[in-house]
Amino acid sequence: MSYVDFSKRLETVCGISITPFYEGSKEINWDGLKENIEFLINNGVEVIVPCGNTSEFYALTPEEAKEEIKRVVEIVDGRAKVVAGIGYSLHTAISFAQYAEAVGADAVMIHTPIHPYITESGLTSYLRKIIDSVNIPSILYYKDPEISDNVLKELAPLEKLVGIKYAINNLPRFAKIVQEVPKEHNVTWICGTAEKWAPFYFNAGAKGFTSGLVNLYPQKSLEMLKALQENDQNTVWNVWKEILPFEDLRAKYNNGNNVVIIKEAMELLGLTAGVTREPVNPLNKHDREEVVQLLRSWGFELKIDKVAN
């Protein structure tokens, strides 16, 4: 598949898979991981992203992250595209990228570095060197509002850069950079802040969006995608209103609830999600009750023992 063709494959829902941890030991539940990936594939998710932020990437050791990438590639076995999340220091990120390519990942998603001191030219160099280190396509995860979009304009001409997951919720800024990057660069713009923001991003030029909701309610995510692609505004906003309270819950505490809401909801539905690792704590009683009520309002039958706990 050419880089241009792969870029087109990103015009969809990119499912950010979760990493299930056992309660107590907080070791990875590899059987649970397989269940969750099969769930995504069986429900029509075509792009799966292990080691994203909803996967608790920064709570994984480098060894665990590599093992997760390898196992997801094996589980998927060509039935969807696997985009491996990579990051940390330049040396480590290149090692991740080359490992992902070696084990059969279809592309890599480069996290914005978690670093207290970042310069525009330094970030451009960091990203370029990672992109150049492998033959598989790269997607940038761009989420630091303090960094100029000049970085994206500088890198967009690279053939192997096929997508930008834009996660800065500044719609005029996003629309401007979409307009400034020539279409012949074949970069697919992806809304990086899920269903809540997807309609706004699509209006400004996005062609796909990432989702954590797919881990428990893929039908709703795919319903929104179809409506956006067909410009069915009535359905778009009906779905948006339905999922908004859930996404608002995830956004609480400066997005601290992002992963734990997904995991709690999955457990209530009988899916295998497990607990979160520190620095994320379990849900408080009030937020958990909101999750219960939301799932019931969506018509789900909950596991009684989970609700009672």
Backbone as CSV, one residue per row, in Angstrom:
resi,resn,N_x,N_y,N_z,CA_x,CA_y,CA_z,C_x,C_y,C_z
1,MET,0.841,-1.189,0.000,0.000,0.000,0.000,0.882,1.246,0.000
2,SER,0.597,2.173,-0.896,1.380,3.402,-0.968,1.063,4.304,0.222
3,TYR,1.933,5.285,0.451,1.703,6.236,1.537,0.412,7.020,1.283
4,VAL,0.149,7.357,0.031,-1.073,8.093,-0.305,-2.298,7.239,0.005
5,ASP,-2.245,5.971,-0.365,-3.373,5.075,-0.088,-3.585,4.903,1.415
6,PHE,-2.470,4.798,2.154,-2.615,4.630,3.601,-3.242,5.867,4.226
7,SER,-2.861,7.029,3.729,-3.447,8.269,4.234,-4.963,8.234,4.126
8,LYS,-5.468,7.705,2.994,-6.916,7.620,2.800,-7.565,6.668,3.799
9,ARG,-6.827,5.640,4.224,-7.377,4.672,5.183,-7.613,5.289,6.554
10,LEU,-7.046,6.474,6.789,-7.224,7.152,8.072,-8.500,7.988,8.131
11,GLU,-9.254,7.987,7.048,-10.513,8.732,7.016,-11.600,7.877,7.662
12,THR,-11.438,7.664,8.956,-12.291,6.718,9.679,-12.204,7.017,11.181
13,VAL,-12.710,6.092,11.984,-12.543,6.157,13.440,-11.273,5.407,13.808
14,CYS,-10.352,6.083,14.444,-9.133,5.436,14.943,-9.389,5.035,16.390
15,GLY,-9.509,3.744,16.632,-9.829,3.253,17.972,-8.583,3.170,18.835
16,ILE,-8.537,3.969,19.897,-7.406,3.931,20.834,-7.715,2.849,21.863
17,SER,-7.052,1.713,21.734,-7.367,0.576,22.598,-6.873,0.813,24.023
18,ILE,-7.519,0.154,24.967,-7.115,0.276,26.371,-6.144,-0.853,26.724
19,THR,-5.428,-0.656,27.808,-4.542,-1.696,28.345,-5.151,-2.201,29.649
20,PRO,-5.667,-3.421,29.679,-6.301,-3.912,30.912,-5.256,-4.360,31.937
21,PHE,-5.407,-3.890,33.163,-4.505,-4.285,34.252,-5.302,-5.061,35.298
22,TYR,-4.656,-6.081,35.863,-5.266,-6.819,36.962,-5.362,-5.927,38.198
23,GLU,-6.447,-6.091,38.942,-6.560,-5.411,40.231,-5.556,-6.030,41.195
24,GLY,-4.934,-5.197,42.007,-3.942,-5.712,42.957,-2.544,-5.593,42.407
25,SER,-2.159,-6.522,41.525,-0.797,-6.514,40.986,-0.597,-5.422,39.946
26,LYS,-1.684,-5.058,39.270,-1.653,-4.078,38.166,-0.741,-4.515,37.026
27,GLU,-0.542,-5.819,36.913,0.140,-6.361,35.744,-0.828,-6.370,34.560
28,ILE,-0.289,-6.417,33.357,-1.142,-6.411,32.167,-1.872,-7.750,32.034
29,ASN,-3.162,-7.663,31.789,-3.991,-8.838,31.536,-3.983,-9.085,30.024
30,TRP,-3.089,-9.949,29.561,-2.922,-10.150,28.126,-4.133,-10.844,27.507
31,ASP,-4.792,-11.716,28.247,-6.020,-12.328,27.733,-7.098,-11.269,27.549
32,GLY,-7.165,-10.337,28.494,-8.122,-9.241,28.384,-7.825,-8.353,27.190
33,LEU,-6.543,-8.116,26.929,-6.164,-7.326,25.756,-6.688,-7.979,24.485
34,LYS,-6.521,-9.289,24.384,-7.003,-10.007,23.193,-8.519,-9.872,23.054
35,GLU,-9.237,-10.021,24.154,-10.695,-9.869,24.117,-11.087,-8.502,23.574
36,ASN,-10.405,-7.468,24.062,-10.763,-6.106,23.678,-10.458,-5.825,22.214
37,ILE,-9.333,-6.321,21.723,-8.988,-6.109,20.314,-9.975,-6.853,19.418
38,GLU,-10.333,-8.072,19.799,-11.331,-8.828,19.027,-12.669,-8.087,19.015
39,PHE,-13.026,-7.486,20.142,-14.269,-6.717,20.233,-14.257,-5.570,19.227
40,LEU,-13.144,-4.847,19.152,-13.042,-3.724,18.216,-13.164,-4.202,16.772
41,ILE,-12.440,-5.256,16.432,-12.472,-5.769,15.062,-13.862,-6.284,14.710
42,ASN,-14.454,-7.044,15.604,-15.777,-7.627,15.338,-16.860,-6.565,15.201
43,ASN,-16.592,-5.377,15.713,-17.572,-4.296,15.614,-17.215,-3.269,14.542
44,GLY,-16.287,-3.632,13.655,-16.060,-2.825,12.463,-15.042,-1.711,12.567
45,VAL,-14.224,-1.698,13.617,-13.184,-0.675,13.731,-12.029,-1.066,12.816
46,GLU,-11.628,-0.151,11.936,-10.665,-0.472,10.882,-9.246,0.002,11.178
47,VAL,-9.088,0.901,12.134,-7.761,1.369,12.545,-7.675,1.265,14.064
48,ILE,-6.708,0.503,14.556,-6.551,0.277,15.994,-5.195,0.825,16.424
49,VAL,-5.213,1.594,17.509,-4.001,2.281,17.976,-3.647,1.803,19.384
50,PRO,-2.755,0.814,19.515,-2.248,0.460,20.849,-1.193,1.470,21.281
51,CYS,-1.049,1.641,22.576,-0.061,2.566,23.148,-0.378,4.022,22.848
52,GLY,-1.672,4.340,22.788,-2.099,5.736,22.786,-2.255,6.211,24.219
53,ASN,-2.698,7.443,24.392,-2.887,7.946,25.762,-4.003,7.204,26.485
54,THR,-5.061,6.812,25.768,-6.121,6.034,26.399,-5.650,4.622,26.718
55,SER,-4.524,4.222,26.126,-3.886,2.947,26.475,-2.993,3.076,27.703
56,GLU,-2.936,4.265,28.298,-2.050,4.561,29.438,-0.576,4.353,29.049
57,PHE,-0.222,4.865,27.881,1.127,4.696,27.342,2.207,5.078,28.340
58,TYR,2.028,6.206,29.013,3.079,6.690,29.914,3.107,5.948,31.255
59,ALA,2.157,5.046,31.462,2.198,4.181,32.647,2.824,2.828,32.324
60,LEU,3.189,2.616,31.053,3.815,1.364,30.632,5.330,1.504,30.629
61,THR,6.016,0.425,30.949,7.461,0.408,30.746,7.717,0.265,29.241
62,PRO,8.891,0.646,28.749,9.191,0.438,27.327,9.027,-1.017,26.901
63,GLU,9.397,-1.945,27.771,9.264,-3.368,27.451,7.791,-3.750,27.311
64,GLU,6.957,-3.247,28.215,5.526,-3.540,28.137,4.908,-2.949,26.871
65,ALA,5.313,-1.721,26.544,4.759,-1.070,25.351,5.108,-1.860,24.095
66,LYS,6.339,-2.306,24.002,6.745,-3.103,22.838,5.964,-4.416,22.780
67,GLU,5.807,-5.043,23.922,5.062,-6.303,23.954,3.609,-6.085,23.546
68,GLU,3.032,-4.971,23.973,1.648,-4.674,23.606,1.528,-4.467,22.097
69,ILE,2.449,-3.723,21.512,2.429,-3.517,20.061,2.500,-4.864,19.339
70,LYS,3.437,-5.692,19.748,3.638,-6.997,19.105,2.382,-7.854,19.204
71,ARG,1.796,-7.912,20.387,0.620,-8.761,20.578,-0.579,-8.248,19.793
72,VAL,-0.758,-6.934,19.749,-1.893,-6.387,18.994,-1.745,-6.703,17.512
73,VAL,-0.532,-6.563,16.982,-0.300,-6.920,15.575,-0.666,-8.387,15.338
74,GLU,-0.260,-9.264,16.243,-0.546,-10.696,16.085,-2.040,-10.979,16.181
75,ILE,-2.710,-10.329,17.111,-4.151,-10.548,17.286,-4.918,-10.046,16.062
76,VAL,-4.577,-8.865,15.603,-5.282,-8.263,14.466,-5.074,-9.101,13.206
77,ASP,-3.857,-9.533,12.979,-3.540,-10.456,11.877,-4.097,-9.967,10.537
78,GLY,-3.887,-8.693,10.263,-4.277,-8.150,8.972,-5.726,-7.750,8.832
79,ARG,-6.539,-7.929,9.873,-7.966,-7.633,9.767,-8.284,-6.146,9.948
80,ALA,-7.316,-5.376,10.409,-7.444,-3.932,10.542,-6.034,-3.363,10.431
81,LYS,-5.931,-2.048,10.361,-4.626,-1.416,10.360,-4.210,-1.139,11.806
82,VAL,-2.961,-1.466,12.130,-2.426,-1.228,13.474,-1.451,-0.064,13.419
83,VAL,-1.765,0.976,14.176,-0.913,2.167,14.276,-0.334,2.190,15.691
84,ALA,0.958,1.949,15.809,1.591,1.810,17.120,1.994,3.170,17.685
85,GLY,1.530,3.456,18.896,1.956,4.672,19.577,3.396,4.547,20.053
86,ILE,4.201,5.582,19.794,5.613,5.572,20.196,5.980,6.928,20.782
87,GLY,7.077,6.966,21.552,7.480,8.240,22.129,8.674,8.123,23.051
88,TYR,8.722,9.000,24.058,9.833,9.160,25.002,11.006,9.874,24.310
89,SER,12.233,9.593,24.736,13.406,10.259,24.168,13.551,9.902,22.686
90,LEU,14.349,10.685,21.963,14.534,10.423,20.537,15.046,9.010,20.296
91,HIS,16.069,8.604,21.041,16.640,7.273,20.858,15.586,6.194,21.125
92,THR,14.820,6.368,22.200,13.800,5.382,22.555,12.682,5.353,21.520
93,ALA,12.268,6.528,21.058,11.190,6.600,20.076,11.596,5.925,18.762
94,ILE,12.838,6.143,18.337,13.320,5.481,17.123,13.366,3.974,17.330
95,SER,13.805,3.548,18.506,13.829,2.124,18.821,12.417,1.541,18.763
96,PHE,11.442,2.266,19.336,10.036,1.844,19.282,9.566,1.727,17.835
97,ALA,9.852,2.760,17.039,9.386,2.802,15.649,9.949,1.627,14.855
98,GLN,11.234,1.386,15.014,11.870,0.297,14.275,11.362,-1.060,14.749
99,TYR,11.092,-1.167,16.031,10.520,-2.403,16.564,9.114,-2.611,15.997
100,ALA,8.308,-1.555,15.999,6.942,-1.657,15.479,6.952,-2.104,14.022
101,GLU,7.865,-1.536,13.240,7.980,-1.948,11.844,8.387,-3.419,11.741
102,ALA,9.332,-3.833,12.564,9.848,-5.207,12.506,8.785,-6.238,12.847
103,VAL,7.882,-5.903,13.775,6.867,-6.890,14.182,5.598,-6.797,13.345
104,GLY,5.561,-5.866,12.382,4.450,-5.853,11.444,3.398,-4.791,11.629
105,ALA,3.652,-3.772,12.465,2.699,-2.666,12.575,2.606,-1.953,11.229
106,ASP,1.439,-1.417,10.931,1.225,-0.756,9.642,1.727,0.681,9.629
107,ALA,1.791,1.304,10.791,2.234,2.694,10.893,2.559,2.994,12.344
108,VAL,3.159,4.152,12.578,3.408,4.595,13.948,2.731,5.942,14.175
109,MET,2.334,6.169,15.416,1.821,7.472,15.850,2.817,8.042,16.856
110,ILE,3.400,9.182,16.531,4.438,9.765,17.370,3.798,10.733,18.375
111,HIS,3.882,10.383,19.642,3.373,11.258,20.696,4.160,12.563,20.751
112,THR,3.473,13.640,21.094,4.187,14.876,21.423,5.042,14.617,22.648
113,PRO,6.340,14.935,22.599,7.211,14.624,23.742,6.748,15.305,25.035
114,ILE,6.807,14.545,26.122,6.547,15.118,27.445,7.878,15.649,27.964
115,HIS,8.084,16.939,27.812,9.368,17.549,28.139,9.110,18.996,28.564
116,PRO,9.762,19.451,29.635,9.490,20.823,30.096,10.057,21.901,29.181
117,TYR,10.993,21.532,28.316,11.647,22.535,27.461,11.653,22.046,26.015
118,ILE,10.771,22.625,25.192,10.669,22.236,23.789,10.786,23.486,22.922
119,THR,11.639,23.423,21.904,11.712,24.509,20.931,11.106,24.019,19.618
120,GLU,10.656,24.965,18.830,10.023,24.636,17.558,10.968,23.847,16.653
121,SER,12.169,24.338,16.501,13.124,23.665,15.623,13.558,22.323,16.207
122,GLY,13.651,22.258,17.536,14.027,21.009,18.189,12.972,19.940,17.999
123,LEU,11.701,20.314,18.117,10.619,19.352,17.909,10.570,18.907,16.452
124,THR,10.774,19.840,15.541,10.790,19.486,14.117,11.874,18.450,13.836
125,SER,13.057,18.656,14.400,14.161,17.721,14.214,13.826,16.360,14.828
126,TYR,13.258,16.366,16.035,12.864,15.129,16.731,11.908,14.313,15.859
127,LEU,10.879,14.958,15.364,9.862,14.253,14.584,10.412,13.778,13.241
128,ARG,11.190,14.631,12.591,11.752,14.263,11.289,12.647,13.023,11.404
129,LYS,13.485,12.993,12.433,14.402,11.867,12.595,13.646,10.567,12.850
130,ILE,12.548,10.635,13.581,11.750,9.426,13.813,11.083,8.985,12.506
131,ILE,10.471,9.925,11.797,9.814,9.604,10.528,10.810,8.967,9.562
132,ASP,12.019,9.522,9.507,13.040,9.027,8.582,13.629,7.679,8.995
133,SER,13.404,7.266,10.243,14.056,6.057,10.757,13.377,4.763,10.314
134,VAL,12.166,4.883,9.753,11.419,3.690,9.345,10.812,3.890,7.960
135,ASN,10.393,2.788,7.360,9.753,2.841,6.046,8.232,2.893,6.133
136,ILE,7.675,2.451,7.251,6.222,2.501,7.402,5.774,3.946,7.627
137,PRO,4.500,4.257,7.361,4.009,5.629,7.505,4.010,6.106,8.957
138,SER,4.017,7.431,9.115,3.958,8.058,10.432,2.765,8.995,10.525
139,ILE,2.220,9.056,11.727,1.167,10.010,12.083,1.693,10.821,13.262
140,LEU,1.487,12.124,13.252,1.893,12.962,14.371,0.716,13.173,15.304
141,TYR,0.969,13.045,16.598,-0.035,13.361,17.620,0.339,14.729,18.164
142,TYR,-0.406,15.751,17.743,-0.023,17.140,18.022,-0.978,17.721,19.053
143,LYS,-0.467,17.986,20.276,-1.385,18.405,21.332,-0.870,19.512,22.244
144,ASP,0.318,20.045,21.989,0.850,21.107,22.845,0.504,22.469,22.251
145,PRO,-0.414,23.220,22.876,-0.832,24.506,22.297,0.257,25.565,22.297
146,GLU,1.322,25.332,23.055,2.402,26.310,23.121,3.377,26.184,21.951
147,ILE,3.274,25.117,21.185,4.164,24.898,20.048,3.469,25.355,18.762
148,SER,4.170,26.123,17.948,3.612,26.665,16.722,3.283,25.558,15.715
149,ASP,2.274,25.821,14.896,1.935,24.901,13.819,2.923,24.977,12.663
150,ASN,3.914,25.845,12.769,4.971,25.872,11.758,5.675,24.521,11.655
151,VAL,5.712,23.797,12.774,6.300,22.452,12.776,5.581,21.572,11.754
152,LEU,4.264,21.661,11.729,3.476,20.837,10.819,3.694,21.253,9.369
153,LYS,3.793,22.542,9.132,4.042,23.011,7.761,5.413,22.562,7.269
154,GLU,6.369,22.508,8.174,7.721,22.093,7.811,7.770,20.606,7.455
155,LEU,6.996,19.797,8.178,7.068,18.343,8.005,6.060,17.796,6.996
156,ALA,5.009,18.535,6.711,3.938,18.037,5.838,4.412,17.538,4.477
157,PRO,5.446,18.112,3.866,5.883,17.606,2.557,6.512,16.209,2.599
158,LEU,6.848,15.705,3.787,7.485,14.391,3.861,6.509,13.308,3.394
159,GLU,6.947,12.483,2.474,6.074,11.473,1.882,5.539,10.495,2.916
160,LYS,6.379,10.158,3.894,5.983,9.145,4.880,5.097,9.696,5.997
161,LEU,4.903,11.016,6.041,3.958,11.606,6.997,2.576,11.584,6.365
162,VAL,1.699,10.721,6.868,0.410,10.490,6.212,-0.778,11.060,6.982
163,GLY,-0.579,11.427,8.247,-1.704,11.922,9.025,-1.257,12.762,10.201
164,ILE,-2.121,13.677,10.608,-1.871,14.490,11.793,-3.091,14.409,12.700
165,LYS,-2.866,13.843,13.873,-3.901,13.794,14.907,-3.795,15.099,15.693
166,TYR,-4.697,16.003,15.400,-4.638,17.345,15.972,-5.519,17.398,17.214
167,ALA,-4.913,17.662,18.360,-5.641,17.596,19.631,-5.559,18.911,20.406
168,ILE,-5.534,20.010,19.671,-5.576,21.347,20.275,-6.931,21.926,19.916
169,ASN,-7.808,22.066,20.896,-9.185,22.456,20.608,-9.315,23.968,20.398
170,ASN,-8.652,24.410,19.348,-8.709,25.797,18.897,-9.100,25.716,17.426
171,LEU,-10.407,25.817,17.163,-10.907,25.557,15.815,-10.416,26.545,14.765
172,PRO,-10.339,27.860,15.062,-9.763,28.753,14.051,-8.310,28.395,13.732
173,ARG,-7.555,28.037,14.748,-6.166,27.638,14.523,-6.105,26.378,13.657
174,PHE,-6.961,25.400,13.953,-6.975,24.179,13.171,-7.361,24.457,11.724
175,ALA,-8.408,25.230,11.525,-8.853,25.544,10.160,-7.749,26.242,9.377
176,LYS,-7.001,27.092,10.036,-5.932,27.845,9.369,-4.820,26.916,8.894
177,ILE,-4.396,25.989,9.759,-3.297,25.097,9.365,-3.761,24.135,8.270
178,VAL,-5.010,23.696,8.304,-5.531,22.837,7.230,-5.465,23.575,5.898
179,GLN,-5.839,24.849,5.919,-5.819,25.642,4.692,-4.397,25.905,4.204
180,GLU,-3.454,25.987,5.125,-2.081,26.349,4.766,-1.235,25.179,4.278
181,VAL,-1.654,23.960,4.586,-0.917,22.775,4.119,-1.530,22.313,2.795
182,PRO,-0.762,22.351,1.706,-1.310,21.985,0.394,-1.854,20.554,0.368
183,LYS,-2.975,20.383,-0.316,-3.613,19.067,-0.384,-2.723,18.025,-1.058
184,GLU,-1.828,18.460,-1.930,-0.959,17.505,-2.614,0.037,16.828,-1.680
185,HIS,0.153,17.318,-0.437,1.010,16.639,0.537,0.354,15.370,1.087
186,ASN,-0.941,15.199,0.812,-1.650,13.953,1.165,-1.594,13.634,2.663
187,VAL,-1.829,14.650,3.468,-1.910,14.476,4.915,-3.380,14.411,5.314
188,THR,-3.778,13.350,5.981,-5.140,13.262,6.499,-5.195,13.908,7.876
189,TRP,-6.115,14.838,8.034,-6.291,15.535,9.315,-7.289,14.766,10.165
190,ILE,-6.876,14.476,11.389,-7.672,13.652,12.301,-8.005,14.463,13.553
191,CYS,-9.273,14.526,13.888,-9.669,15.142,15.161,-9.151,14.261,16.285
192,GLY,-8.265,14.817,17.110,-7.633,14.036,18.167,-8.343,14.087,19.499
193,THR,-9.535,14.674,19.534,-10.242,14.807,20.812,-11.650,14.206,20.749
194,ALA,-11.768,13.148,19.943,-12.915,12.239,19.985,-14.230,12.847,19.496
195,GLU,-15.319,12.108,19.789,-16.631,12.421,19.231,-17.158,13.788,19.643
196,LYS,-16.811,14.240,20.821,-17.308,15.538,21.296,-16.917,16.674,20.361
197,TRP,-15.721,16.591,19.807,-15.191,17.661,18.967,-15.237,17.331,17.481
198,ALA,-15.523,16.087,17.147,-15.441,15.663,15.747,-16.283,16.500,14.786
199,PRO,-17.549,16.839,15.103,-18.325,17.626,14.138,-17.689,18.976,13.817
200,PHE,-17.078,19.590,14.804,-16.464,20.900,14.602,-15.196,20.772,13.758
201,TYR,-14.399,19.755,14.066,-13.176,19.516,13.302,-13.495,19.156,11.850
202,PHE,-14.517,18.333,11.632,-14.875,17.956,10.265,-15.276,19.175,9.454
203,ASN,-15.965,20.093,10.085,-16.371,21.316,9.386,-15.164,22.147,8.974
204,ALA,-14.055,21.960,9.706,-12.832,22.723,9.431,-11.820,21.941,8.597
205,GLY,-12.146,20.701,8.214,-11.262,19.979,7.316,-10.800,18.609,7.758
206,ALA,-11.171,18.150,8.966,-10.791,16.800,9.395,-11.549,15.754,8.593
207,LYS,-10.938,14.569,8.454,-11.554,13.474,7.726,-11.734,12.228,8.589
208,GLY,-11.189,12.258,9.789,-11.311,11.140,10.703,-11.268,11.641,12.130
209,PHE,-11.536,10.760,13.090,-11.411,11.149,14.494,-10.991,9.946,15.326
210,THR,-10.323,10.242,16.438,-9.933,9.185,17.371,-11.051,8.962,18.377
211,SER,-11.049,7.786,18.985,-12.126,7.472,19.918,-11.668,6.515,21.006
212,GLY,-12.095,6.800,22.237,-11.993,5.850,23.328,-13.322,5.152,23.533
213,LEU,-14.401,5.850,23.154,-15.750,5.310,23.284,-15.917,3.997,22.528
214,VAL,-15.160,3.810,21.436,-15.283,2.570,20.651,-15.007,1.327,21.482
215,ASN,-14.271,1.469,22.574,-13.961,0.310,23.410,-15.193,-0.274,24.087
216,LEU,-16.282,0.482,24.127,-17.513,-0.032,24.738,-18.757,0.191,23.890
217,TYR,-18.750,1.231,23.018,-19.936,1.572,22.241,-19.528,1.917,20.805
218,PRO,-18.904,0.978,20.096,-18.409,1.273,18.751,-19.516,1.638,17.768
219,GLN,-20.708,1.095,17.990,-21.815,1.386,17.076,-22.104,2.886,17.026
220,LYS,-22.004,3.541,18.171,-22.311,4.970,18.232,-21.215,5.791,17.555
221,SER,-19.959,5.396,17.751,-18.848,6.100,17.095,-18.968,5.980,15.579
222,LEU,-19.257,4.773,15.092,-19.358,4.549,13.654,-20.602,5.218,13.075
223,GLU,-21.651,5.344,13.877,-22.839,6.069,13.438,-22.494,7.542,13.202
224,MET,-21.699,8.118,14.108,-21.294,9.507,13.918,-20.411,9.647,12.684
225,LEU,-19.462,8.727,12.488,-18.590,8.798,11.318,-19.410,8.784,10.032
226,LYS,-20.333,7.850,9.917,-21.159,7.736,8.711,-21.955,9.018,8.480
227,ALA,-22.523,9.559,9.551,-23.319,10.780,9.418,-22.445,11.959,8.988
228,LEU,-21.229,12.047,9.527,-20.322,13.119,9.131,-19.926,12.978,7.663
229,GLN,-19.647,11.763,7.244,-19.229,11.541,5.855,-20.359,11.814,4.875
230,GLU,-21.594,11.588,5.306,-22.755,11.804,4.434,-23.397,13.171,4.641
231,ASN,-22.785,13.973,5.510,-23.319,15.307,5.847,-24.765,15.230,6.341
232,ASP,-25.050,14.191,7.118,-26.365,14.008,7.726,-26.347,14.736,9.067
233,GLN,-26.610,16.032,9.008,-26.450,16.868,10.190,-27.409,16.507,11.321
234,ASN,-28.587,16.077,10.981,-29.553,15.701,12.019,-29.011,14.553,12.868
235,THR,-28.473,13.521,12.211,-27.907,12.384,12.942,-26.646,12.796,13.699
236,VAL,-25.800,13.599,13.061,-24.567,14.053,13.719,-24.875,14.666,15.069
237,TRP,-25.836,15.573,15.113,-26.084,16.302,16.361,-26.908,15.496,17.350
238,ASN,-27.691,14.554,16.850,-28.381,13.641,17.775,-27.378,12.748,18.485
239,VAL,-26.413,12.211,17.735,-25.365,11.384,18.345,-24.532,12.232,19.295
240,TRP,-24.193,13.424,18.864,-23.377,14.326,19.687,-24.040,14.587,21.036
241,LYS,-25.334,14.866,21.019,-26.047,15.122,22.280,-26.071,13.884,23.170
242,GLU,-26.134,12.731,22.538,-26.211,11.473,23.294,-24.900,11.166,24.012
243,ILE,-23.781,11.433,23.340,-22.487,11.060,23.933,-21.845,12.199,24.730
244,LEU,-22.372,13.406,24.597,-21.740,14.564,25.244,-21.565,14.399,26.752
245,PRO,-22.573,13.946,27.509,-22.367,13.809,28.958,-21.240,12.841,29.304
246,PHE,-21.096,11.781,28.504,-20.037,10.802,28.737,-18.665,11.436,28.505
247,GLU,-18.534,12.159,27.398,-17.259,12.801,27.085,-16.946,13.928,28.065
248,ASP,-17.972,14.599,28.557,-17.745,15.635,29.581,-17.221,15.009,30.875
249,LEU,-17.729,13.836,31.208,-17.229,13.117,32.390,-15.759,12.763,32.218
250,ARG,-15.391,12.350,31.016,-13.993,12.019,30.747,-13.095,13.246,30.869
251,ALA,-13.638,14.403,30.571,-12.842,15.637,30.567,-12.676,16.245,31.959
252,LYS,-13.367,15.700,32.978,-13.264,16.268,34.323,-11.856,16.157,34.884
253,TYR,-11.541,17.061,35.802,-10.245,17.080,36.493,-9.095,17.213,35.493
254,ASN,-9.274,18.178,34.567,-8.253,18.420,33.544,-7.951,17.153,32.750
255,ASN,-9.027,16.443,32.378,-8.956,15.181,31.624,-8.414,14.016,32.450
256,GLY,-8.323,14.175,33.747,-7.853,13.080,34.593,-8.748,11.860,34.539
257,ASN,-10.036,12.058,34.221,-10.996,10.956,34.141,-10.963,10.223,32.795
258,ASN,-10.128,10.681,31.870,-10.196,10.227,30.485,-10.243,8.711,30.339
259,VAL,-9.325,8.020,30.994,-9.215,6.567,30.840,-10.112,5.822,31.816
260,VAL,-10.179,6.297,33.051,-10.887,5.543,34.088,-12.388,5.475,33.805
261,ILE,-12.953,6.500,33.147,-14.370,6.446,32.761,-14.596,5.320,31.754
262,ILE,-13.705,5.222,30.768,-13.806,4.150,29.771,-13.721,2.785,30.451
263,LYS,-12.742,2.627,31.331,-12.552,1.326,31.974,-13.725,0.968,32.883
264,GLU,-14.223,1.934,33.631,-15.355,1.664,34.518,-16.576,1.249,33.711
265,ALA,-16.833,1.956,32.609,-17.983,1.626,31.771,-17.829,0.233,31.166
266,MET,-16.635,-0.087,30.712,-16.408,-1.424,30.146,-16.676,-2.509,31.173
267,GLU,-16.176,-2.325,32.375,-16.392,-3.327,33.422,-17.880,-3.485,33.738
268,LEU,-18.606,-2.378,33.752,-20.038,-2.438,34.029,-20.795,-3.193,32.935
269,LEU,-20.224,-3.217,31.739,-20.851,-3.928,30.622,-20.358,-5.368,30.494
270,GLY,-19.467,-5.788,31.391,-18.967,-7.152,31.347,-17.761,-7.339,30.452
271,LEU,-17.174,-6.234,29.994,-15.945,-6.299,29.212,-14.744,-6.294,30.155
272,THR,-13.586,-6.692,29.667,-12.407,-6.797,30.520,-11.546,-5.556,30.383
273,ALA,-11.604,-4.682,31.358,-10.827,-3.447,31.338,-9.858,-3.352,32.502
274,GLY,-10.266,-3.904,33.642,-9.410,-3.838,34.818,-9.318,-2.441,35.393
275,VAL,-8.257,-2.212,36.123,-8.064,-0.945,36.823,-7.082,-0.072,36.042
276,THR,-6.919,1.162,36.503,-5.898,2.049,35.959,-4.655,1.985,36.840
277,ARG,-3.550,2.378,36.273,-2.327,2.525,37.057,-2.172,3.977,37.499
278,GLU,-1.435,4.166,38.599,-1.117,5.503,39.012,-0.340,6.215,37.890
279,PRO,-0.546,7.499,37.698,-1.145,8.469,38.606,-2.649,8.657,38.477
280,VAL,-3.385,7.667,37.947,-4.844,7.758,37.878,-5.444,6.860,38.947
281,ASN,-6.345,7.412,39.747,-7.028,6.666,40.800,-8.375,6.136,40.312
282,PRO,-8.998,5.224,41.051,-10.354,4.790,40.709,-11.334,5.962,40.743
283,LEU,-12.475,5.777,40.087,-13.507,6.824,40.090,-14.050,7.063,41.491
284,ASN,-14.410,8.314,41.760,-15.115,8.574,43.006,-16.571,8.126,42.865
285,LYS,-17.273,8.020,43.985,-18.625,7.461,44.000,-19.588,8.238,43.109
286,HIS,-19.501,9.554,43.135,-20.419,10.391,42.361,-20.227,10.181,40.864
287,ASP,-18.988,10.202,40.401,-18.721,10.015,38.973,-19.113,8.612,38.521
288,ARG,-18.886,7.635,39.379,-19.248,6.254,39.026,-20.754,6.123,38.852
289,GLU,-21.511,6.764,39.712,-22.963,6.710,39.608,-23.434,7.374,38.309
290,GLU,-22.748,8.430,37.912,-23.092,9.075,36.634,-22.855,8.128,35.463
291,VAL,-21.778,7.367,35.521,-21.504,6.390,34.469,-22.615,5.345,34.424
292,VAL,-23.009,4.851,35.578,-24.086,3.856,35.647,-25.354,4.397,34.994
293,GLN,-25.743,5.614,35.354,-26.974,6.202,34.825,-26.885,6.449,33.322
294,LEU,-25.716,6.868,32.844,-25.543,7.100,31.413,-25.666,5.806,30.615
295,LEU,-25.030,4.752,31.100,-25.111,3.471,30.396,-26.548,2.964,30.357
296,ARG,-27.258,3.150,31.438,-28.664,2.734,31.465,-29.493,3.579,30.497
297,SER,-29.203,4.860,30.413,-29.941,5.731,29.493,-29.696,5.345,28.039
298,TRP,-28.532,4.716,27.769,-28.223,4.238,26.416,-28.858,2.878,26.137
299,GLY,-29.510,2.303,27.137,-30.197,1.030,26.938,-29.369,-0.197,27.221
300,PHE,-28.205,-0.026,27.839,-27.364,-1.175,28.156,-27.871,-1.899,29.402
301,GLU,-27.722,-3.216,29.388,-27.987,-4.016,30.580,-26.673,-4.177,31.328
302,LEU,-26.636,-3.739,32.580,-25.389,-3.730,33.340,-25.234,-5.003,34.163
303,LYS,-23.986,-5.302,34.478,-23.691,-6.429,35.352,-24.019,-6.041,36.783
304,ILE,-24.990,-6.717,37.385,-25.506,-6.316,38.698,-24.407,-6.312,39.752
305,ASP,-23.519,-7.321,39.724,-22.484,-7.375,40.745,-21.515,-6.203,40.620
306,LYS,-21.274,-5.749,39.403,-20.383,-4.612,39.201,-21.023,-3.321,39.714
307,VAL,-22.341,-3.184,39.461,-23.049,-1.998,39.934,-23.026,-1.949,41.453
308,ALA,-23.265,-3.106,42.069,-23.307,-3.174,43.533,-21.972,-2.811,44.148
309,ASN,-20.884,-3.194,43.484,-19.562,-2.887,44.023,-19.226,-1.409,43.907
